[in-house]
């Protein structure tokens, strides 16, 4: 490895500056549909779902291509890959201006999306110029290129109104070609690639570079980035439509106000890198997620009118988020999202210095896929619920999931690193001064410290009774879970008979949503037992079934219950489907290999009954 401290600072600055400018241009092209898509929507008469797909299609290409571009940047050098990506994206953007059908526009949008893949190239290229202690700041400065979305939001509407959306595509393509030429003539190969080329050393193969992707830590980083970056991109694409639909603004004003969200968030990313270097990425992640939970909760609350039947008559009041409070909330949300982006990428060159391209590419790919799927989900939820703020409801659920996984993973790591110390601590900090580790350990509930089910003597003497007790407690819990999960197949059929005037499509969605959410939750439920403990998670997951069960009983009493309430309850019924994964994982732990099949069959068979 080269001595990066000895590199001339001028060369480092030149590489970082040129890469940041190039990424800004790429990001401007990548988000071009956030503005021209509005005019195309009008011209072609697209619904919200079709519009969401059109806006999100470039994000799909840019996301998937990141892992490949990152690997190629490590293999062939970031400089040549960067220029090639920019030329290809510019060509596709120019071709876009000559399309006139929805299908052709989707195909052209796939090529436009290559501009988004440049992020992985830049991360690989920049990290090779700076030592580990400065990489957080350097990559944070590089991430300022996100401001390209603001350039599109601010400048594209004026070009569109004056010359049409086709001119926007042509002008952005010409600009990207110009930036590509400037990048090539003002930069040089990174030190690592240059040294490898001089000594004739071969680069690592693709399979070798992909090895770190086996670590669950990489995928956890990816989930974090799915929110902090994916949600950022999706909002940059969706907000113009939101401003027009909710507040009745024109396209130019909507674009300018969207830049109010994008610009500060993009600029502060460099500061996020500095804070991650100084205070640690974990602290910044907690801060970013915590503030995001508060902001998305406040933004998700729809305009609502309340009538309370008071003692002296009805008391009416309303809750709504006006334009100014909305701008303040999205400003804060974007600010802390950007801090989170920098904190996520602080980890990658430190822990995966030999595989920055592959790991950074994967994390960027998953984050970018958030920018693809979320705008589509926003459109679907608008069509499904009829509530504009449903997009923020989705983001609220996403960030709660991310911060919960992060917190429990950290707690598990701490327990593994200091098992004896952690066992001596009290359950609550309030009783630490009166806690006696010897007297009070295990007083609030037994914990298995010795479990050897495959030891026949231990099994017959101690293990069998404990395992059987856990099995016969698990079966009725799983039975209740399946009952709550399947009950919608009965409820949906009966809704028209008791006065609910829903269409066939709406009833179909109500019947399908529990299956969708239940299947998805199984992925997360499978991890919750090891993280929280089988007993605690078994209790909590069974208690959670009360929410959809009581909710259904309450909702069906009034035929005027909004459809969105039934949608939410249908999704929550998936708690029952998800419990199967954690229940089976928990029971398998208690039995020896010779009896696992019978125990799991009893649990699943009787539970499904």
N, C-alpha and C positions, 0 to 999 in steps of 0.2 A: 504493500500500500504506500502511495506517495505521501510525502510530508506536506500536508495541505497548509500548515502554518507558514511554510516557506514560499507559498505561491504569491506572486505579486498581487496586491490588493486591487490594482487597476483591472487585472484580468478577471478576478472574481466579480467585481462590480459590473464589468461589461457583460459577463455571462448572465448575471442575475437581472440586470436591467433589460437586456435584449429579450430574455426569456419571458419576463413579466409583460413587456409590450406585446410580444407575440401571443401570449396567452390571453391578454385583453382582447386582441383582435379576434382570436379563435372563439372566445366566449361570446363576443358580440354576434358573430355569425351563428353560433350554436343556438342562441335564443331568439333568432330573427322571427320565428313564427309567433312569438308572443304579441307582435304588432301586426305583421302582414297577415297573420292567420285570422285576425278580426275582419279584415276586408275580404279575404278569401271565404270566410264563413258566410258573409252576406252575399257574395257573388254566387256561391254554390248552394246556399240555403241549408247549411249543415246544422244538425242539432248539437246539444252540448256534448254528447258522447263522441260524435264524429269530430267535433272541434278539439276535444281533449286528446283524441288519438293523433290528430294531425300535429298538434303542438308538441306532443310527447314523442313522436317517432324519431326526430333527430337525437333525442336524449337516449333512446334505445341503442342506436348505433354508437354514439359517443361513449356509452357506458360499457357495452360489451367489448368494444375495441380497446379499451384502456388496458386490460390485462395483457393483450397481445402487443400493443404499442410499448408498454412498459418493459416487457421481455426483450423486444427488438432493440429498444434503446440501450439496455444493458449489453446486448450482444454486438450491435453494430455502431453504437455511439448515438447519443441523443441528438446531436446536431443534424445529421443527415435524415434521421427519422422525423424530426420536428419539421423540417422544410418539406419533406415529402407529404406529410399529413396536411400541411397548410395548402399546398398546391392542389391536392385531391379535393379538399373541402371547398376551395374556391371554384374549381371546375363544376362541382355539383351545384353550388349556389347559383352560378351563372345559368346552368341548364334549367334550374327551377323557374326562371323568369320566362321560359318558353313553353311551359306546361299550362294546360287549360282544363284538365279533368282531375277529379279527386284522387283516383288511383295513381296517375302519373305524379301528382304532387307528393303522395306518400312515398313513392319510389325515390323521387328526388330528395325528399327529406331524409331518407336513409343515408344518402351521400353527404348531405349537409352536416349530419351528426358526427362525421369523422372529426370535425373541428373540436368536439368535446373530448375526444381521445387524447388530444395534445397535453392534457393535464398530467397523465401518467408519464409522458415523455419528459415534460419539464421537471417533474419531481425527481426522476432518475438523473437527469442531466445536472440539475442544480446541486443535489446532495453530494455529487462527486467533487464539487468545488470547495466545500466547506467542512471543517472538523465537526464532530458530533455536538460539541457544546454550543455551536453557532447555527446548527442546521434548523432548529425550531424557528429562529428569527428569519433566516434566509427563506425557508419554505413559506413562512407567513407573509413575507414581502411578495414572493412569487404568487401566492394566493390572492393578492390584491387584484390580479387579473380578472377576478369575478366582476369587477366594475364594468367589464364589457357588456354585461346585461343591462346596466344602467345607460350606457351609451346607445344601445339599441332602443331602450324604452324612451329615452329623451329625444334622440335624433331621428329615428325612423318615422315617427308620426308626421313630422314636418315634410320629409321627403315623400312620404306616401300621399299626403294631401295635395302636394304640389305637382307630383309627377306620376303617381300610381305605385302600387306595390311592386311591380316588375322592376322599376328603377331602384327600389331599395335593394332588391336581390343583386342587381348588377353592380351597384355602387359598393356594396359590402364585399362582393367577390373581388372587385378590382383592388379594394383596400387590403384584402388579405394577401393577394398576390404581391403587392408592394411590400408589405411587412415581411413576407417570406424571403424576398430578395435582400432586404436590409438585414435580416437575421443572418443569412448565409455569409454576407460580406463583412459583418462586424463581429462575428464570433469565431471560436475555434473549438476543436474537439476537447472533450473533458480530459483531465489528467490521467484518470484510470484507463480510459480507452486508448489514449495516446501511448501510454507506457506499455499496455498489452500489445498494441500493434507494433511497437518498436522491437520488442523481444520475441515476437512471433507466437505469443501465447494464445491458445484458443479460448473462446468464451464458453461459459457453461451451457450445456444443452437445456432444452426447454423443460424436460422432465426433472432435471436436477434443480432448476430454478423454481419449479412448482412444489417442491418438497415442503417448504414452510407452510403451505396452505393446509396441511394436515392438522395444524394446531388450532384448537378451538378459540384461542385468543385472537387469531387473525379474523375469524368470523364474528367475534364479538366487536372488534374494531369496526367491522363492516356494518353491523347493525347501528352503531353509534353514527357512522358517517351516512347511513341511509336516512337518518333524521336530519342531522345538522347540515348536510349538503343537499341531499335529495329533496328535503322539504324546502330548502332555500331556493333551489332551482325551480321546483314546481310552483312556488308562490310567485317567483319572478315571472313565470309564464302565465299564471292564472290571475294575478291581481288586476291587470288591465280589464279583463272580462268582469271581475268582481266589482271594480269601481263603476263600470258602466251599468251593470245590472242592479247593484244595490243602491248606489248614490246618484244614478242618472247622469254621470259625467260624459263629456265627449272624449273621443279617442286621444286627442292631444293632451288633455288634462289628465286622463287616466295614465298615460305613459309617463308624464312628468311625476305624478304622485308615486308611481311604481318605483321610479328612481330614488325616491325618498326612502324606500325600503332597501334598495339594492346598494346604493353608493356608500352609505355609512358602514353597512355590513361588510362590503368588500374592502374598504379602506382599513377597517379595524382589524382585519385578519392578521396583518403584520404585527399589530400590538398583541394579538393573541399568541403569536409565536414567541414574542419577547416574554410575556407573562408565563408561558409554559416553560421556557428556559429558566426563569427566575424562581417560580413558585412550585413548579411541578405540574405535569399534565393532568394528574388525577384531580387536584384541587380545582383546576379550571373546568374540567369536565363536570364535576359536581355543581359548580356555579352555573355553568351554561345550561345544564339540564334542569336545575331547580327553577331558574327564572323562566325557562321555556314552558315548564309545566304551568306556572301561574299565568303567563301570557296566553297560551293556547286555551286554557280553561275560560278566561275572560272573553276571548274572541269567539269561542264556540257557542256562547249563550245567545240564542236567537232573540230577535225583538219579540217581546212577550207582553201581553196585557193581563193583569191580575184583577180579580174581583174577590175580596174577602167579605164574608157575611159577618159584619160586625154587630155589636150590641145595638147600636142606634141606626143600623142600615148598612148597605153595601159600601165598602171602601175600595175604590178602584185606583190602580196605579200601573205604570208601565216601566219596562226596562228595555233600553236600546243603546247601542253604541253608535254615537254620531261620528261624522267624518273626522273631526279633530281628535277625539279620543282613539279612534281606530288608527289614525296615522301615528299617534304616540305609541300605541301598543305594538304595531308592526315594526316601528323603529327599534324599540327595545328588543323585540324578538329577533330581528335580523342582527342586531349588535351581538347578542349572546350566542346566536347560531354561529356566527363567524369566529368567535372565540373558541367554540367547540370544534370547528373545522381545523383550526391550527393545532389544538391540543391533540386531536386524533393523530394527525400526521407527524407530531413531535416524536411519537413512539417508534414509527416505522424505520427510519434510518439508524436509530439507536440500537434496536433489537434485531433488525434484519438488514444490516449494512451490506451484506453480500447478495441480498435478494430484494433490493429496494424496488426494482422495476416490477417484479412479479407480485410482491405483497402490496406495494402501493397501487399497482394496477388492479388487483382484486378489490381492495378496499374502495378505490375510486370507482370501479365498475358497479359494485353493489350500491354505493352512494348515488351514482348516476342513474341506476335503475329506479331509485326512489324518484328521481326527476322524471322518469318515464311513466311509472305506474301511478304515481300520485295524481298527476293531472287527469288521467283517465278515470281514476277513482273519484276525483272531485266531480267530474262530469256525470258519472254514473250516480253518485249520491245526490247530486242536484236533481237529476231526472227521477230518482227513486223516492226521495224524501220531500222534494220541493222546498228545501230549506237552504238558504245561501251559506249559512255558517256551518253546514255539515262538514265542509272541508277542514275546518279547525277542530271539529269534534274528532275527526280521524287523526289529525296530528297530535291531539292531546293523548289519545290512546297509545299512539306510537312512542311518544317521548316517555310516558309512564312505564311502558314496557322496557325501553332502553335503560332508563335510570335504575329500574328495579333489578335488571339482570346485572348491571355494573356493580350495584351495591352488594348484592348477594355473592357475586364472584369475588369481590374484595374481601368480604367477611370470611368466605371459605378459605381464601388464601391466607388470611391472618390466623385462622384456627389451625391450618396445616403447619404454618411456620412456628407457632407458639402454642402447641396443644395443651401443655401443662398449665401455662399461665392463663390461657383462656378458660380452662375448666375451673380455675380458682376464682374467677370473677363472678360477681353476683348477676342475677338475671336483669336487674335494673340498677342504674347508677345511683338512684336515690337511697339505696340501702347499703352502699359500699362501706360506709363508716361502721356499720353494725354487723357486717357479713363476716362469718368465720368459715374459711375454706374447708376445714375439717368437719365442723359440725353441720354446716348447711349444704355441702355439696350433694346434689341429687335429691334434696328435700322436696323440690317442687315437681318431681317426676323422675321415674327411673330411666336411665340411659344404658343401653347395652355396651359394655366395654370389652366383653369376651364373647365372641360368637363363632363357633366352629361346627356348622351343621354337617359337614362331611366326616366329622369325627364320630364314629358310631356310638361310642360310650357317652360322649357329651350329648349327642342327639337323643338317645333314649332316656338319659337321666334328667336333662334340663331343656334341651332345644325343642323337642316335639310339642310340649305343652304350650310354650310361648308361640311357636309358629302356628299351631292350630288356632289359638286364641286370636291372633292377628288375622288369620284367614277368615274366620267366621264373623269377625267384625267388618272386614273388608267387603264381603259378599253383599250384605244388605246396603252398605253405602253405595256400591257400584250399581245395585239394583235401582236405588232411588235416582242415581245419576242418569241411567238409561231411560227411566220413566220420564224425567224432566226433558231429556233430549228428544224423545220420540213423541211427546204429548202434542207437539205442534201438528203432526200428521192428522190428529183427530180434531184439534181446535180449528185449523184452517178450513176443514170441510164444513164445520158447523157455523162458521161466522156469518155467511149469507142468511142462514135460517133464523138468526137472532137479530137481524136488522142492520148488519154491516154491508154497505153498498160498495164493495171492492170489485175491481175488474179481475178477469182471469189472470192477467199478467201479475197484478199485485198479489193475488193469492198464491201464485206460483212462487214468487220471491219469498213470501212468508214461509212456505213449505221448504224451500231450498236453503235458506240462510242458516238454520241450525246445523245442517250437515256441513256447510262451508266453514262456519266458525269452529265447529267441533273438530273437524279434521285438521284445521290450522292450529288450534290450541294444543292438539296432541304433541306437536313438536316441542312446545314450551313446557307442557306439563311433565314430559319425560325427564326434564332436567330439574324440576322443582323439588322432588324427593331428596336427591343427594345434596341440594343446596340448603334446604330448610329443615330436612329431617322428615322421614316418612310419617311419623305420628302427627307432627304439627301440620304438615301439608295435607295429610288425609283429613284432618279436622277442618282446616280452612276451606279446602276444595269442596267438602260436603256442605259446609255452611253457606258457601257461595250459591248453592242451588236454591236457597230461599229467595234470592233476588228475582230470577225469572219465574219461579213458582208462584210467589205472592203477586208479582207484577201481572201475570196472566189473569189471575183471579180478579184483580182490581180493574184491569183494562176492559175485559169483556162485559162489565156491568153497564157500560155506557156506549151505545152505538155511535156517539159523536167523538169517541176517542180518536185522536189524530193517527193517521197511518204510520207516521214516523215512530210513534210509541211502540207499535207492534213490531216494526222493523228492529228497533233496539232490543226489545224483549226476545225476538227470534234469534238475534245474534248472541244474546246472553244465555239462551238455552244451550248454546254450544259448550257451556261449562260442563254439562253432563257428558258430552262426547269426549271432551278433553280428559276427563277424569280417568277414563279407561287406561290411558298410557301410564299415568303415575301409579294407579292401583296395581297394574301388572308388574311394573318395575319394582314396586315396594314388596309385593308378595314373593317375587322370585328370590329376593335376598334371604328370606327366612328358611328356605327349604334346601336340602341337599340335592345334588344333581340327580340322584335316583328317584326323587319324588317331585321335582319341579314340574314335570309335565302334568301329573295328576293335580297338583295344587293350582296351577295356572288354568287348567281346564275347569276345575270347580269354580274358581273365581270368575272366569270369563263366562262360562256356561250359565251358572245360576245368576250371575250379575246381568246377563243379557235377557234373562227370563222376564 
